[in-house]
Amino acid sequence: MKKLIMLGSFIALLSPLTSHAQSAGVFCWRLNPFSDILCFDVDSKGFVFELTGTQKTAAYEFPSHGAANLDRPSNRFHLGFTSHLSNGLLGEFFVSMNTESLNGTWTDIRGLSGNFTFLGIGPLSPVISGSQEGSYLSKIISQ
């Protein structure tokens, strides 16, 4: 019973901290070398940021979600997010990003990688520019 009371007290203590996320705004990046644009509504949850948004091109738009945190020793943001692509495919990404420019590099679970280029405050139009590589989805389908 004592453990149950302690658990209840701990949850009550944390609930004011976790129930009020502060939106930092919508931020957009390009998943180079592809034409995909990722826009995330970034909510600060204290020591972690929650990412909710979309991965889109002129041809498609898929939901994406994940989290980010600040790695203090390297002074870089680390992001992990998943995009729910068509036909049950998932894009699972890791990004290491400069805290000043918000540019970085990305890798995925398939071994693809590239630059993660900050485009600015969003949301942005899905038709920003093309790419000789095409879209991320077309690349993973062709593998």
C-alpha positions in Angstrom: 0.0 0.0 0.0 2.9 2.3 0.8 4.4 1.8 -2.7 1.0 2.6 -4.2 0.8 5.9 -2.3 4.4 6.8 -3.4 3.6 6.0 -7.0 0.4 8.1 -6.8 2.3 11.0 -5.3 5.0 10.8 -8.0 2.4 10.8 -10.8 0.6 13.8 -9.2 3.9 15.6 -8.9 4.8 15.1 -12.6 1.3 15.7 -14.1 1.6 19.5 -14.1 5.0 19.3 -15.8 3.8 16.9 -18.6 0.3 18.1 -19.3 1.3 21.6 -20.6 3.5 21.4 -23.7 4.8 24.6 -25.0 4.8 24.9 -28.7 8.0 26.2 -30.2 6.4 26.5 -33.6 6.5 24.7 -36.9 9.9 24.1 -38.4 10.8 22.6 -41.8 13.7 20.7 -43.3 14.6 19.0 -46.6 15.6 15.4 -46.6 18.5 15.7 -49.1 19.3 14.4 -51.6 15.5 13.7 -52.0 12.7 16.1 -52.7 10.9 15.3 -49.4 10.1 18.2 -47.0 9.6 17.4 -43.3 7.6 20.0 -41.2 7.2 19.4 -37.5 5.2 21.2 -34.9 7.8 21.2 -32.1 6.5 21.0 -28.5 8.8 21.5 -25.6 8.1 19.0 -22.8 10.9 20.1 -20.5 14.0 18.1 -21.3 12.6 16.6 -24.5 10.9 18.0 -27.6 7.9 16.2 -29.2 7.7 16.3 -33.0 4.4 15.9 -34.9 4.2 16.7 -38.6 4.4 15.5 -42.1 6.8 14.2 -44.7 5.7 15.4 -48.1 6.4 16.0 -51.8 4.2 17.3 -54.6 2.9 13.7 -54.9 2.3 12.6 -51.3 1.9 13.6 -47.7 2.5 11.2 -44.8 2.3 11.6 -41.0 5.5 11.8 -39.1 6.2 11.8 -35.4 9.2 11.6 -33.0 11.2 13.2 -30.4 14.4 15.3 -30.0 16.7 16.3 -27.2 19.8 18.3 -26.7 23.1 16.4 -26.3 24.9 18.8 -24.1 28.5 17.3 -24.5 28.3 17.7 -28.3 26.0 20.7 -28.2 23.8 19.1 -30.9 20.2 18.2 -31.2 19.5 14.5 -31.7 16.2 13.7 -33.4 14.5 10.3 -34.0 11.3 10.1 -36.0 9.1 7.8 -38.0 7.2 8.5 -41.1 4.2 6.3 -42.0 4.6 5.8 -45.7 2.2 4.0 -48.1 1.7 0.2 -48.2 2.7 -0.1 -44.6 6.2 1.0 -45.2 7.9 3.0 -42.4 10.7 5.6 -42.7 12.7 5.5 -39.5 15.3 8.3 -39.2 18.0 9.6 -36.9 19.3 13.2 -37.2 22.2 14.9 -35.6 21.7 18.7 -35.9 23.7 21.9 -35.2 22.0 23.9 -32.5 22.7 27.3 -34.2 22.0 26.6 -37.9 19.5 23.7 -37.4 21.2 21.9 -40.3 22.5 18.4 -39.8 22.8 14.9 -41.3 20.3 12.1 -41.3 20.5 8.3 -41.6 17.7 5.7 -41.8 17.4 2.1 -40.9 18.0 1.1 -44.6 21.5 2.7 -44.6 20.5 5.8 -46.6 21.8 9.1 -45.5 22.2 12.8 -46.5 22.0 16.3 -45.4 19.1 17.6 -43.3 18.7 21.1 -44.5 16.8 23.7 -42.4 14.3 25.5 -44.6 12.7 27.8 -42.1 9.5 28.4 -40.2 6.6 26.5 -41.7 4.3 25.1 -42.7 5.7 25.2 -46.3 4.1 24.4 -49.6 4.7 20.7 -50.7 6.0 21.9 -54.1 9.3 23.6 -53.2 11.8 22.0 -55.6 12.5 18.8 -57.4 15.4 16.5 -57.0 17.4 14.4 -59.4 17.1 11.6 -56.8 13.3 11.9 -56.8 11.4 11.1 -53.5 12.5 9.0 -50.6 9.5 6.7 -51.1 10.4 6.0 -54.7 14.0 5.2 -53.6 13.0 2.7 -50.9 10.4 1.0 -53.2 13.1 0.5 -55.8 15.5 -1.2 -53.4 
